[in-house]
Amino acid sequence: MSLTSTYAAQEPSRAAVDALPGATLIEFGAPWCGHCQAAQAPLAAALALQPELRHLKIEDGRGRRLGRSFRVTLWPTLILLRDGTELARLVRPRDAASIAALWQQLAAEQPS
């Protein structure tokens, strides 16, 4: 999969996220957030290295339960999951290398 370009206004439930099979990267942020906008090019470059990775781009903010369930406090926050279990997270990524370092967690946590 590739970079999802727009934030989902309707967030999935936590139960739906926990039930996702395989590897998923959730990006929490907001379209007007300067940090989120700055992270888009590095995120696209890093995601190009993992084309099979599911990318969910979730708009976060007041009253949004999914971000709170993951204890998101700053944007963007990237959370890497495998089969609904958090493997790693990165807050306010600045470059593709730091984002791509998350993929090492996928390799380290390969199912047997």
LOMIVO-890297 format. One line per field, with one value per residue (C-alpha): residue number from 0; residue in three letters; x, y negated, z negated. Coordinates in Angstrom, 2 decimals. Example, Ala and Ser with C-alpha at 12.3 -4.5 7.8 and 13.67 -1.06 7.14 Angstrom:
2
seza: c(0; 1)
figu: c(ala; ser)
east: c(12.30; 13.67)
north: c(4.50; 1.06)
up: c(-7.80; -7.14)
END
This chain:
112
seza: c(0; 1; 2; 3; 4; 5; 6; 7; 8; 9; 10; 11; 12; 13; 14; 15; 16; 17; 18; 19; 20; 21; 22; 23; 24; 25; 26; 27; 28; 29; 30; 31; 32; 33; 34; 35; 36; 37; 38; 39; 40; 41; 42; 43; 44; 45; 46; 47; 48; 49; 50; 51; 52; 53; 54; 55; 56; 57; 58; 59; 60; 61; 62; 63; 64; 65; 66; 67; 68; 69; 70; 71; 72; 73; 74; 75; 76; 77; 78; 79; 80; 81; 82; 83; 84; 85; 86; 87; 88; 89; 90; 91; 92; 93; 94; 95; 96; 97; 98; 99; 100; 101; 102; 103; 104; 105; 106; 107; 108; 109; 110; 111)
figu: c(met; ser; leu; thr; ser; thr; tyr; ala; ala; gln; glu; pro; ser; arg; ala; ala; val; asp; ala; leu; pro; gly; ala; thr; leu; ile; glu; phe; gly; ala; pro; trp; cys; gly; his; cys; gln; ala; ala; gln; ala; pro; leu; ala; ala; ala; leu; ala; leu; gln; pro; glu; leu; arg; his; leu; lys; ile; glu; asp; gly; arg; gly; arg; arg; leu; gly; arg; ser; phe; arg; val; thr; leu; trp; pro; thr; leu; ile; leu; leu; arg; asp; gly; thr; glu; leu; ala; arg; leu; val; arg; pro; arg; asp; ala; ala; ser; ile; ala; ala; leu; trp; gln; gln; leu; ala; ala; glu; gln; pro; ser)
east: c(0.00; 1.07; 0.75; -2.84; -3.13; -6.16; -7.11; -10.10; -12.73; -14.56; -12.24; -12.51; -13.29; -10.46; -11.89; -11.70; -8.07; -7.17; -8.65; -6.60; -4.49; -0.85; 1.19; -0.46; 0.93; -1.52; -0.77; -2.59; -2.66; -4.69; -4.68; -3.95; -1.04; 2.31; 4.25; 1.91; 2.35; 6.16; 6.13; 4.33; 7.34; 9.50; 6.53; 5.93; 9.61; 9.61; 6.35; 7.80; 10.13; 7.19; 4.57; 2.69; 2.19; -1.36; -1.38; -4.27; -4.29; -6.62; -7.66; -7.21; -8.40; -10.83; -13.51; -11.67; -11.59; -9.13; -6.23; -7.00; -7.08; -3.49; -2.57; -1.67; -0.75; 1.35; 0.98; 1.88; 2.18; 2.94; 2.02; 3.19; 0.98; 1.10; -2.19; -3.53; -0.62; 1.59; 5.22; 6.62; 5.70; 7.32; 6.23; 6.88; 9.15; 11.51; 13.08; 12.48; 15.30; 13.66; 10.36; 12.00; 13.66; 10.18; 10.30; 13.10; 10.45; 8.48; 11.52; 12.29; 8.72; 8.19; 5.62; 6.97)
north: c(0.00; -3.57; -6.76; -7.65; -11.30; -12.45; -12.09; -9.88; -12.06; -8.95; -6.99; -3.22; -1.75; -0.50; 3.01; 2.76; 1.59; 4.34; 6.90; 5.75; 8.62; 8.11; 4.93; 1.51; -1.98; -4.42; -8.08; -10.39; -14.08; -16.91; -18.45; -21.96; -20.82; -22.19; -19.26; -16.85; -18.65; -18.63; -14.87; -13.97; -13.84; -11.77; -9.51; -8.94; -8.08; -5.64; -3.99; -3.42; -0.92; 1.06; 1.25; 4.09; 2.05; 0.83; -2.94; -4.50; -8.28; -9.27; -12.82; -13.31; -15.95; -16.76; -14.12; -11.54; -8.26; -6.27; -8.66; -8.78; -4.97; -5.00; -7.90; -10.21; -13.70; -15.21; -15.13; -13.47; -10.24; -7.09; -3.78; -0.52; 2.49; 6.17; 8.01; 5.15; 5.13; 2.06; 2.76; -0.77; -4.45; -7.62; -11.14; -14.08; -12.31; -14.61; -12.37; -9.20; -7.35; -7.70; -6.49; -3.60; -2.54; -1.46; 1.28; 2.92; 3.68; 5.59; 7.74; 8.23; 9.29; 11.71; 14.33; 17.85)
up: c(0.00; 0.34; -1.61; -2.41; -1.46; -3.44; -7.08; -7.80; -9.45; -10.68; -12.94; -13.27; -16.67; -18.84; -18.53; -14.72; -14.90; -17.36; -14.94; -11.91; -10.58; -9.68; -9.80; -10.08; -10.54; -12.11; -11.66; -14.08; -13.24; -11.72; -8.25; -9.60; -11.84; -10.63; -12.14; -10.33; -7.02; -7.41; -8.06; -4.81; -2.45; -4.85; -5.55; -1.84; -1.34; -4.25; -3.21; 0.27; -1.45; -2.86; -0.08; -1.83; -5.01; -5.66; -6.38; -8.28; -8.50; -11.33; -12.14; -15.86; -18.29; -21.05; -21.42; -19.32; -21.22; -19.13; -19.70; -23.42; -23.61; -22.29; -24.62; -21.73; -22.96; -20.13; -16.37; -14.26; -16.18; -14.19; -15.78; -14.22; -14.89; -14.05; -14.39; -16.51; -18.97; -19.23; -18.31; -18.21; -18.00; -16.81; -17.73; -15.42; -12.94; -11.07; -8.45; -6.48; -8.26; -11.67; -10.24; -8.37; -11.63; -12.75; -10.11; -12.12; -14.73; -12.11; -11.36; -15.06; -15.81; -12.92; -13.90; -14.16)
END
